[in-house]
């Protein structure tokens, strides 16, 4: 049951990463839509600016024929220039906004890639954990079968074959050496480090996490608390 709960926890973690990716994708499309809207506004502003410029040129060409309206025409031209300046300022602001949106869009894309990478790592860790648990289960079963067989042989020949009893004791010692933690040589192996798949007892791993000596005793590869996975022999 504990193994099933651990697998469910891994699947929940994978679902969480997938959900975050979907949110990032949705935000990405929102940013793209806003960018397209901003570009359309820029085009509209450019057309308006062109029309206003053409209007100013017509006023300049007809200035000689409109001496009576020179003052009002000049005022109107100044107003048009101010409007053009305002449009140019808005265009500049819009350009800066588009650039900022491009930067945010790049960051969102990088986040999507990172989330995808985390999901792939979680999938790989789950597969490795299942494989390690299965292999350890097979090794323990084989050791138990060999121990039982050796026990039967020892029982049937008790009192008559001290050599076989000695061999059984040696074999049993080898099996126990495999099952016991290589660090303390006292407790049985119960947890694995997902970074390197080496196995140790819970007390030895907890001691390294607590004292911040978070490197594998066997290969010296660094690990984090979330890289510790319990293994099951059943």
Secondary structure as UniProt FT lines:
FT   HELIX           2..61
FT   HELIX           63..65
FT   HELIX           67..69
FT   HELIX           70..156
FT   TURN            157..160
FT   HELIX           162..179
FT   TURN            182..184
FT   STRAND          191..193
FT   TURN            194..196
FT   STRAND          199..200
FT   HELIX           202..210
FT   TURN            211..212
FT   TURN            217..219
FT   HELIX           225..227
FT   STRAND          228..230
//
